[in-house]
Amino acid sequence: MMTTITDPDRYSRAIALFDAANAEDPNMEAANDKLRPKELLYAERMSEMLARFFPDASEAVKLAVRAQHICRWKIPRRDYPMTPQGYQQWRTTLYKFHAETAGKLMQRAGYDDEMIERVQKIIGKRGLKVNPETQAMEDVVDLVFIEHYLAGFAAQHPEYDEAKWLDILRKTWRKMSEAGHAFALSGKIKLPEHLTPLIVKAVS
């Protein structure tokens, strides 16, 4: 049975506010021979993957998935040290920023504090592996990465050898649930053809 949206008009307002914010992204990405704001395209891909992977997802997960990268360009990676510690600091700052930004827009749309906190917990990746809603979003994040961004990431890093790629893929795999694993290997997502043997090797 499909999840019931408690107030469809309020939900639509929130999604529209998320999309309007992401439409301001100055970074563009090509999709279907058309340039789109990068984070708006990412948000749409996240929602599309969720609909395929977990159509019965809760309203909170649907909202969190749409806002997971909201306004990400405002906190660029280059503003933090190019070290593992700098990367972690950047990611921690982003989680807080995305959660706060989504919460403010949800408030404008008419959501109460309880639902806002629930969505912020998911976006902040709190309770990974123990909170089913956070885990559902993490699965979607990883499935979208594999289908839409893994090939581009590989093209940006031709210096990576097989061992490095196996490490990256195994780390991604460990973050996913068994349901996510099954979906990724079921033929329901498009694997990058030239990386498929590596993916299979990494998860076997």
KEDO-155619 format. One record per residue (C-alpha): residue in three letters; x negated, z, y; residue number from 1. Coordinates in nm, 2 decimals, padded with zeros to 4 digits. Layout:
N
<atom><rest>ALA</rest><u>X</u><w>Z</w><v>Y</v><nr>NUM</nr></atom>
...
//
This chain:
204
<atom><rest>MET</rest><u>00.00</u><w>00.00</w><v>00.00</v><nr>1</nr></atom>
<atom><rest>MET</rest><u>-00.14</u><w>-00.09</w><v>00.34</v><nr>2</nr></atom>
<atom><rest>THR</rest><u>-00.22</u><w>00.19</w><v>00.58</v><nr>3</nr></atom>
<atom><rest>THR</rest><u>00.04</u><w>00.25</w><v>00.84</v><nr>4</nr></atom>
<atom><rest>ILE</rest><u>-00.08</u><w>00.23</w><v>01.20</v><nr>5</nr></atom>
<atom><rest>THR</rest><u>00.10</u><w>00.53</w><v>01.36</v><nr>6</nr></atom>
<atom><rest>ASP</rest><u>00.16</u><w>00.35</w><v>01.70</v><nr>7</nr></atom>
<atom><rest>PRO</rest><u>00.09</u><w>-00.02</w><v>01.68</v><nr>8</nr></atom>
<atom><rest>ASP</rest><u>00.10</u><w>-00.06</w><v>02.06</v><nr>9</nr></atom>
<atom><rest>ARG</rest><u>-00.16</u><w>00.22</w><v>02.11</v><nr>10</nr></atom>
<atom><rest>TYR</rest><u>-00.38</u><w>00.08</w><v>01.84</v><nr>11</nr></atom>
<atom><rest>SER</rest><u>-00.36</u><w>-00.27</w><v>01.99</v><nr>12</nr></atom>
<atom><rest>ARG</rest><u>-00.45</u><w>-00.12</w><v>02.33</v><nr>13</nr></atom>
<atom><rest>ALA</rest><u>-00.76</u><w>00.05</w><v>02.19</v><nr>14</nr></atom>
<atom><rest>ILE</rest><u>-00.88</u><w>-00.27</w><v>02.01</v><nr>15</nr></atom>
<atom><rest>ALA</rest><u>-00.83</u><w>-00.47</w><v>02.33</v><nr>16</nr></atom>
<atom><rest>LEU</rest><u>-01.03</u><w>-00.22</w><v>02.53</v><nr>17</nr></atom>
<atom><rest>PHE</rest><u>-01.31</u><w>-00.22</w><v>02.27</v><nr>18</nr></atom>
<atom><rest>ASP</rest><u>-01.32</u><w>-00.60</w><v>02.27</v><nr>19</nr></atom>
<atom><rest>ALA</rest><u>-01.31</u><w>-00.62</w><v>02.65</v><nr>20</nr></atom>
<atom><rest>ALA</rest><u>-01.61</u><w>-00.39</w><v>02.67</v><nr>21</nr></atom>
<atom><rest>ASN</rest><u>-01.80</u><w>-00.59</w><v>02.41</v><nr>22</nr></atom>
<atom><rest>ALA</rest><u>-01.71</u><w>-00.92</w><v>02.57</v><nr>23</nr></atom>
<atom><rest>GLU</rest><u>-01.94</u><w>-00.82</w><v>02.86</v><nr>24</nr></atom>
<atom><rest>ASP</rest><u>-02.24</u><w>-00.85</w><v>02.64</v><nr>25</nr></atom>
<atom><rest>PRO</rest><u>-02.48</u><w>-01.09</w><v>02.81</v><nr>26</nr></atom>
<atom><rest>ASN</rest><u>-02.65</u><w>-01.17</w><v>02.48</v><nr>27</nr></atom>
<atom><rest>MET</rest><u>-02.49</u><w>-01.47</w><v>02.31</v><nr>28</nr></atom>
<atom><rest>GLU</rest><u>-02.49</u><w>-01.57</w><v>01.94</v><nr>29</nr></atom>
<atom><rest>ALA</rest><u>-02.38</u><w>-01.90</w><v>01.79</v><nr>30</nr></atom>
<atom><rest>ALA</rest><u>-02.09</u><w>-01.89</w><v>01.54</v><nr>31</nr></atom>
<atom><rest>ASN</rest><u>-01.89</u><w>-02.20</w><v>01.43</v><nr>32</nr></atom>
<atom><rest>ASP</rest><u>-02.07</u><w>-02.41</w><v>01.68</v><nr>33</nr></atom>
<atom><rest>LYS</rest><u>-01.96</u><w>-02.18</w><v>01.97</v><nr>34</nr></atom>
<atom><rest>LEU</rest><u>-02.16</u><w>-01.92</w><v>02.17</v><nr>35</nr></atom>
<atom><rest>ARG</rest><u>-02.00</u><w>-01.58</w><v>02.16</v><nr>36</nr></atom>
<atom><rest>PRO</rest><u>-02.10</u><w>-01.24</w><v>02.31</v><nr>37</nr></atom>
<atom><rest>LYS</rest><u>-02.32</u><w>-01.09</w><v>02.04</v><nr>38</nr></atom>
<atom><rest>GLU</rest><u>-02.15</u><w>-00.75</w><v>02.00</v><nr>39</nr></atom>
<atom><rest>LEU</rest><u>-01.80</u><w>-00.89</w><v>02.02</v><nr>40</nr></atom>
<atom><rest>LEU</rest><u>-01.88</u><w>-01.13</w><v>01.74</v><nr>41</nr></atom>
<atom><rest>TYR</rest><u>-02.03</u><w>-00.84</w><v>01.54</v><nr>42</nr></atom>
<atom><rest>ALA</rest><u>-01.72</u><w>-00.62</w><v>01.59</v><nr>43</nr></atom>
<atom><rest>GLU</rest><u>-01.50</u><w>-00.91</w><v>01.47</v><nr>44</nr></atom>
<atom><rest>ARG</rest><u>-01.72</u><w>-00.95</w><v>01.16</v><nr>45</nr></atom>
<atom><rest>MET</rest><u>-01.69</u><w>-00.58</w><v>01.09</v><nr>46</nr></atom>
<atom><rest>SER</rest><u>-01.31</u><w>-00.58</w><v>01.11</v><nr>47</nr></atom>
<atom><rest>GLU</rest><u>-01.30</u><w>-00.90</w><v>00.89</v><nr>48</nr></atom>
<atom><rest>MET</rest><u>-01.52</u><w>-00.75</w><v>00.63</v><nr>49</nr></atom>
<atom><rest>LEU</rest><u>-01.32</u><w>-00.42</w><v>00.63</v><nr>50</nr></atom>
<atom><rest>ALA</rest><u>-01.01</u><w>-00.62</w><v>00.57</v><nr>51</nr></atom>
<atom><rest>ARG</rest><u>-01.17</u><w>-00.79</w><v>00.27</v><nr>52</nr></atom>
<atom><rest>PHE</rest><u>-01.35</u><w>-00.48</w><v>00.13</v><nr>53</nr></atom>
<atom><rest>PHE</rest><u>-01.10</u><w>-00.20</w><v>00.20</v><nr>54</nr></atom>
<atom><rest>PRO</rest><u>-00.77</u><w>-00.34</w><v>00.33</v><nr>55</nr></atom>
<atom><rest>ASP</rest><u>-00.61</u><w>00.01</w><v>00.29</v><nr>56</nr></atom>
<atom><rest>ALA</rest><u>-00.86</u><w>00.17</w><v>00.52</v><nr>57</nr></atom>
<atom><rest>SER</rest><u>-00.72</u><w>00.44</w><v>00.75</v><nr>58</nr></atom>
<atom><rest>GLU</rest><u>-00.65</u><w>00.38</w><v>01.12</v><nr>59</nr></atom>
<atom><rest>ALA</rest><u>-00.95</u><w>00.59</w><v>01.21</v><nr>60</nr></atom>
<atom><rest>VAL</rest><u>-01.18</u><w>00.37</w><v>01.00</v><nr>61</nr></atom>
<atom><rest>LYS</rest><u>-01.03</u><w>00.05</w><v>01.14</v><nr>62</nr></atom>
<atom><rest>LEU</rest><u>-01.10</u><w>00.18</w><v>01.50</v><nr>63</nr></atom>
<atom><rest>ALA</rest><u>-01.45</u><w>00.30</w><v>01.42</v><nr>64</nr></atom>
<atom><rest>VAL</rest><u>-01.55</u><w>-00.02</w><v>01.25</v><nr>65</nr></atom>
<atom><rest>ARG</rest><u>-01.44</u><w>-00.22</w><v>01.56</v><nr>66</nr></atom>
<atom><rest>ALA</rest><u>-01.63</u><w>00.01</w><v>01.80</v><nr>67</nr></atom>
<atom><rest>GLN</rest><u>-01.94</u><w>00.08</w><v>01.59</v><nr>68</nr></atom>
<atom><rest>HIS</rest><u>-02.18</u><w>-00.12</w><v>01.81</v><nr>69</nr></atom>
<atom><rest>ILE</rest><u>-01.98</u><w>-00.09</w><v>02.13</v><nr>70</nr></atom>
<atom><rest>CYS</rest><u>-02.19</u><w>-00.19</w><v>02.44</v><nr>71</nr></atom>
<atom><rest>ARG</rest><u>-02.51</u><w>-00.16</w><v>02.24</v><nr>72</nr></atom>
<atom><rest>TRP</rest><u>-02.71</u><w>-00.38</w><v>02.48</v><nr>73</nr></atom>
<atom><rest>LYS</rest><u>-02.70</u><w>-00.11</w><v>02.74</v><nr>74</nr></atom>
<atom><rest>ILE</rest><u>-02.95</u><w>00.10</w><v>02.54</v><nr>75</nr></atom>
<atom><rest>PRO</rest><u>-03.22</u><w>-00.16</w><v>02.43</v><nr>76</nr></atom>
<atom><rest>ARG</rest><u>-03.48</u><w>-00.08</w><v>02.16</v><nr>77</nr></atom>
<atom><rest>ARG</rest><u>-03.76</u><w>-00.17</w><v>02.41</v><nr>78</nr></atom>
<atom><rest>ASP</rest><u>-03.68</u><w>00.15</w><v>02.61</v><nr>79</nr></atom>
<atom><rest>TYR</rest><u>-03.81</u><w>00.36</w><v>02.33</v><nr>80</nr></atom>
<atom><rest>PRO</rest><u>-04.16</u><w>00.39</w><v>02.17</v><nr>81</nr></atom>
<atom><rest>MET</rest><u>-04.23</u><w>00.12</w><v>01.91</v><nr>82</nr></atom>
<atom><rest>THR</rest><u>-04.30</u><w>00.38</w><v>01.64</v><nr>83</nr></atom>
<atom><rest>PRO</rest><u>-04.09</u><w>00.52</w><v>01.36</v><nr>84</nr></atom>
<atom><rest>GLN</rest><u>-04.02</u><w>00.83</w><v>01.57</v><nr>85</nr></atom>
<atom><rest>GLY</rest><u>-03.91</u><w>00.61</w><v>01.86</v><nr>86</nr></atom>
<atom><rest>TYR</rest><u>-03.68</u><w>00.41</w><v>01.64</v><nr>87</nr></atom>
<atom><rest>GLN</rest><u>-03.51</u><w>00.73</w><v>01.52</v><nr>88</nr></atom>
<atom><rest>GLN</rest><u>-03.47</u><w>00.85</w><v>01.87</v><nr>89</nr></atom>
<atom><rest>TRP</rest><u>-03.32</u><w>00.52</w><v>01.97</v><nr>90</nr></atom>
<atom><rest>ARG</rest><u>-03.07</u><w>00.53</w><v>01.68</v><nr>91</nr></atom>
<atom><rest>THR</rest><u>-02.97</u><w>00.89</w><v>01.75</v><nr>92</nr></atom>
<atom><rest>THR</rest><u>-02.91</u><w>00.81</w><v>02.11</v><nr>93</nr></atom>
<atom><rest>LEU</rest><u>-02.70</u><w>00.50</w><v>02.01</v><nr>94</nr></atom>
<atom><rest>TYR</rest><u>-02.48</u><w>00.70</w><v>01.77</v><nr>95</nr></atom>
<atom><rest>LYS</rest><u>-02.39</u><w>00.94</w><v>02.05</v><nr>96</nr></atom>
<atom><rest>PHE</rest><u>-02.34</u><w>00.67</w><v>02.31</v><nr>97</nr></atom>
<atom><rest>HIS</rest><u>-02.12</u><w>00.46</w><v>02.09</v><nr>98</nr></atom>
<atom><rest>ALA</rest><u>-01.91</u><w>00.76</w><v>01.99</v><nr>99</nr></atom>
<atom><rest>GLU</rest><u>-01.87</u><w>00.87</w><v>02.35</v><nr>100</nr></atom>
<atom><rest>THR</rest><u>-01.79</u><w>00.52</w><v>02.47</v><nr>101</nr></atom>
<atom><rest>ALA</rest><u>-01.53</u><w>00.46</w><v>02.20</v><nr>102</nr></atom>
<atom><rest>GLY</rest><u>-01.37</u><w>00.81</w><v>02.27</v><nr>103</nr></atom>
<atom><rest>LYS</rest><u>-01.32</u><w>00.73</w><v>02.64</v><nr>104</nr></atom>
<atom><rest>LEU</rest><u>-01.16</u><w>00.40</w><v>02.56</v><nr>105</nr></atom>
<atom><rest>MET</rest><u>-00.94</u><w>00.56</w><v>02.30</v><nr>106</nr></atom>
<atom><rest>GLN</rest><u>-00.83</u><w>00.82</w><v>02.55</v><nr>107</nr></atom>
<atom><rest>ARG</rest><u>-00.73</u><w>00.55</w><v>02.79</v><nr>108</nr></atom>
<atom><rest>ALA</rest><u>-00.53</u><w>00.39</w><v>02.51</v><nr>109</nr></atom>
<atom><rest>GLY</rest><u>-00.34</u><w>00.71</w><v>02.45</v><nr>110</nr></atom>
<atom><rest>TYR</rest><u>-00.50</u><w>00.87</w><v>02.15</v><nr>111</nr></atom>
<atom><rest>ASP</rest><u>-00.52</u><w>01.25</w><v>02.12</v><nr>112</nr></atom>
<atom><rest>ASP</rest><u>-00.84</u><w>01.46</w><v>02.08</v><nr>113</nr></atom>
<atom><rest>GLU</rest><u>-00.79</u><w>01.49</w><v>01.70</v><nr>114</nr></atom>
<atom><rest>MET</rest><u>-00.80</u><w>01.12</w><v>01.63</v><nr>115</nr></atom>
<atom><rest>ILE</rest><u>-01.08</u><w>01.06</w><v>01.88</v><nr>116</nr></atom>
<atom><rest>GLU</rest><u>-01.30</u><w>01.33</w><v>01.71</v><nr>117</nr></atom>
<atom><rest>ARG</rest><u>-01.22</u><w>01.17</w><v>01.38</v><nr>118</nr></atom>
<atom><rest>VAL</rest><u>-01.33</u><w>00.83</w><v>01.49</v><nr>119</nr></atom>
<atom><rest>GLN</rest><u>-01.64</u><w>00.97</w><v>01.67</v><nr>120</nr></atom>
<atom><rest>LYS</rest><u>-01.75</u><w>01.14</w><v>01.35</v><nr>121</nr></atom>
<atom><rest>ILE</rest><u>-01.73</u><w>00.81</w><v>01.17</v><nr>122</nr></atom>
<atom><rest>ILE</rest><u>-01.92</u><w>00.62</w><v>01.44</v><nr>123</nr></atom>
<atom><rest>GLY</rest><u>-02.18</u><w>00.89</w><v>01.46</v><nr>124</nr></atom>
<atom><rest>LYS</rest><u>-02.23</u><w>00.85</w><v>01.08</v><nr>125</nr></atom>
<atom><rest>ARG</rest><u>-02.16</u><w>01.22</w><v>01.03</v><nr>126</nr></atom>
<atom><rest>GLY</rest><u>-02.09</u><w>01.32</w><v>00.67</v><nr>127</nr></atom>
<atom><rest>LEU</rest><u>-02.24</u><w>01.00</w><v>00.50</v><nr>128</nr></atom>
<atom><rest>LYS</rest><u>-02.19</u><w>01.02</w><v>00.13</v><nr>129</nr></atom>
<atom><rest>VAL</rest><u>-01.94</u><w>01.32</w><v>00.16</v><nr>130</nr></atom>
<atom><rest>ASN</rest><u>-01.69</u><w>01.19</w><v>00.42</v><nr>131</nr></atom>
<atom><rest>PRO</rest><u>-01.51</u><w>00.90</w><v>00.26</v><nr>132</nr></atom>
<atom><rest>GLU</rest><u>-01.43</u><w>00.75</w><v>00.61</v><nr>133</nr></atom>
<atom><rest>THR</rest><u>-01.79</u><w>00.76</w><v>00.72</v><nr>134</nr></atom>
<atom><rest>GLN</rest><u>-01.90</u><w>00.61</w><v>00.39</v><nr>135</nr></atom>
<atom><rest>ALA</rest><u>-01.64</u><w>00.33</w><v>00.42</v><nr>136</nr></atom>
<atom><rest>MET</rest><u>-01.79</u><w>00.23</w><v>00.75</v><nr>137</nr></atom>
<atom><rest>GLU</rest><u>-02.14</u><w>00.24</w><v>00.62</v><nr>138</nr></atom>
<atom><rest>ASP</rest><u>-02.04</u><w>00.01</w><v>00.33</v><nr>139</nr></atom>
<atom><rest>VAL</rest><u>-01.90</u><w>-00.24</w><v>00.58</v><nr>140</nr></atom>
<atom><rest>VAL</rest><u>-02.21</u><w>-00.22</w><v>00.80</v><nr>141</nr></atom>
<atom><rest>ASP</rest><u>-02.43</u><w>-00.30</w><v>00.50</v><nr>142</nr></atom>
<atom><rest>LEU</rest><u>-02.20</u><w>-00.58</w><v>00.37</v><nr>143</nr></atom>
<atom><rest>VAL</rest><u>-02.20</u><w>-00.74</w><v>00.71</v><nr>144</nr></atom>
<atom><rest>PHE</rest><u>-02.57</u><w>-00.71</w><v>00.74</v><nr>145</nr></atom>
<atom><rest>ILE</rest><u>-02.62</u><w>-00.88</w><v>00.40</v><nr>146</nr></atom>
<atom><rest>GLU</rest><u>-02.37</u><w>-01.16</w><v>00.46</v><nr>147</nr></atom>
<atom><rest>HIS</rest><u>-02.43</u><w>-01.24</w><v>00.83</v><nr>148</nr></atom>
<atom><rest>TYR</rest><u>-02.77</u><w>-01.10</w><v>00.94</v><nr>149</nr></atom>
<atom><rest>LEU</rest><u>-03.01</u><w>-01.07</w><v>00.65</v><nr>150</nr></atom>
<atom><rest>ALA</rest><u>-03.12</u><w>-01.44</w><v>00.66</v><nr>151</nr></atom>
<atom><rest>GLY</rest><u>-03.18</u><w>-01.42</w><v>01.04</v><nr>152</nr></atom>
<atom><rest>PHE</rest><u>-03.37</u><w>-01.09</w><v>01.00</v><nr>153</nr></atom>
<atom><rest>ALA</rest><u>-03.59</u><w>-01.26</w><v>00.73</v><nr>154</nr></atom>
<atom><rest>ALA</rest><u>-03.66</u><w>-01.55</w><v>00.97</v><nr>155</nr></atom>
<atom><rest>GLN</rest><u>-03.78</u><w>-01.31</w><v>01.23</v><nr>156</nr></atom>
<atom><rest>HIS</rest><u>-04.03</u><w>-01.14</w><v>00.99</v><nr>157</nr></atom>
<atom><rest>PRO</rest><u>-04.21</u><w>-01.41</w><v>00.79</v><nr>158</nr></atom>
<atom><rest>GLU</rest><u>-04.50</u><w>-01.17</w><v>00.75</v><nr>159</nr></atom>
<atom><rest>TYR</rest><u>-04.30</u><w>-00.95</w><v>00.51</v><nr>160</nr></atom>
<atom><rest>ASP</rest><u>-04.41</u><w>-00.98</w><v>00.15</v><nr>161</nr></atom>
<atom><rest>GLU</rest><u>-04.19</u><w>-00.93</w><v>-00.16</v><nr>162</nr></atom>
<atom><rest>ALA</rest><u>-04.27</u><w>-00.56</w><v>-00.18</v><nr>163</nr></atom>
<atom><rest>LYS</rest><u>-04.15</u><w>-00.50</w><v>00.18</v><nr>164</nr></atom>
<atom><rest>TRP</rest><u>-03.83</u><w>-00.69</w><v>00.12</v><nr>165</nr></atom>
<atom><rest>LEU</rest><u>-03.76</u><w>-00.50</w><v>-00.20</v><nr>166</nr></atom>
<atom><rest>ASP</rest><u>-03.81</u><w>-00.18</w><v>-00.01</v><nr>167</nr></atom>
<atom><rest>ILE</rest><u>-03.57</u><w>-00.29</w><v>00.27</v><nr>168</nr></atom>
<atom><rest>LEU</rest><u>-03.30</u><w>-00.40</w><v>00.03</v><nr>169</nr></atom>
<atom><rest>ARG</rest><u>-03.33</u><w>-00.09</w><v>-00.19</v><nr>170</nr></atom>
<atom><rest>LYS</rest><u>-03.29</u><w>00.13</w><v>00.12</v><nr>171</nr></atom>
<atom><rest>THR</rest><u>-02.98</u><w>-00.06</w><v>00.22</v><nr>172</nr></atom>
<atom><rest>TRP</rest><u>-02.84</u><w>-00.03</w><v>-00.13</v><nr>173</nr></atom>
<atom><rest>ARG</rest><u>-02.90</u><w>00.34</w><v>-00.15</v><nr>174</nr></atom>
<atom><rest>LYS</rest><u>-02.68</u><w>00.39</w><v>00.16</v><nr>175</nr></atom>
<atom><rest>MET</rest><u>-02.38</u><w>00.22</w><v>-00.01</v><nr>176</nr></atom>
<atom><rest>SER</rest><u>-02.12</u><w>00.36</w><v>-00.24</v><nr>177</nr></atom>
<atom><rest>GLU</rest><u>-02.05</u><w>00.23</w><v>-00.59</v><nr>178</nr></atom>
<atom><rest>ALA</rest><u>-01.75</u><w>00.04</w><v>-00.46</v><nr>179</nr></atom>
<atom><rest>GLY</rest><u>-01.98</u><w>-00.12</w><v>-00.20</v><nr>180</nr></atom>
<atom><rest>HIS</rest><u>-02.23</u><w>-00.22</w><v>-00.47</v><nr>181</nr></atom>
<atom><rest>ALA</rest><u>-01.95</u><w>-00.37</w><v>-00.69</v><nr>182</nr></atom>
<atom><rest>PHE</rest><u>-01.81</u><w>-00.57</w><v>-00.39</v><nr>183</nr></atom>
<atom><rest>ALA</rest><u>-02.15</u><w>-00.70</w><v>-00.29</v><nr>184</nr></atom>
<atom><rest>LEU</rest><u>-02.22</u><w>-00.83</w><v>-00.65</v><nr>185</nr></atom>
<atom><rest>SER</rest><u>-01.86</u><w>-00.96</w><v>-00.71</v><nr>186</nr></atom>
<atom><rest>GLY</rest><u>-01.91</u><w>-01.29</w><v>-00.54</v><nr>187</nr></atom>
<atom><rest>LYS</rest><u>-01.68</u><w>-01.18</w><v>-00.26</v><nr>188</nr></atom>
<atom><rest>ILE</rest><u>-01.95</u><w>-01.20</w><v>00.01</v><nr>189</nr></atom>
<atom><rest>LYS</rest><u>-02.18</u><w>-01.49</w><v>00.08</v><nr>190</nr></atom>
<atom><rest>LEU</rest><u>-02.54</u><w>-01.40</w><v>-00.01</v><nr>191</nr></atom>
<atom><rest>PRO</rest><u>-02.83</u><w>-01.58</w><v>00.16</v><nr>192</nr></atom>
<atom><rest>GLU</rest><u>-02.92</u><w>-01.84</w><v>-00.11</v><nr>193</nr></atom>
<atom><rest>HIS</rest><u>-03.30</u><w>-01.82</w><v>-00.07</v><nr>194</nr></atom>
<atom><rest>LEU</rest><u>-03.29</u><w>-01.43</w><v>-00.08</v><nr>195</nr></atom>
<atom><rest>THR</rest><u>-03.04</u><w>-01.39</w><v>-00.36</v><nr>196</nr></atom>
<atom><rest>PRO</rest><u>-03.31</u><w>-01.36</w><v>-00.63</v><nr>197</nr></atom>
<atom><rest>LEU</rest><u>-03.48</u><w>-01.08</w><v>-00.43</v><nr>198</nr></atom>
<atom><rest>ILE</rest><u>-03.14</u><w>-00.91</w><v>-00.38</v><nr>199</nr></atom>
<atom><rest>VAL</rest><u>-03.07</u><w>-00.92</w><v>-00.75</v><nr>200</nr></atom>
<atom><rest>LYS</rest><u>-03.43</u><w>-00.79</w><v>-00.83</v><nr>201</nr></atom>
<atom><rest>ALA</rest><u>-03.39</u><w>-00.51</w><v>-00.58</v><nr>202</nr></atom>
<atom><rest>VAL</rest><u>-03.07</u><w>-00.38</w><v>-00.72</v><nr>203</nr></atom>
<atom><rest>SER</rest><u>-03.13</u><w>-00.43</w><v>-01.09</v><nr>204</nr></atom>
//
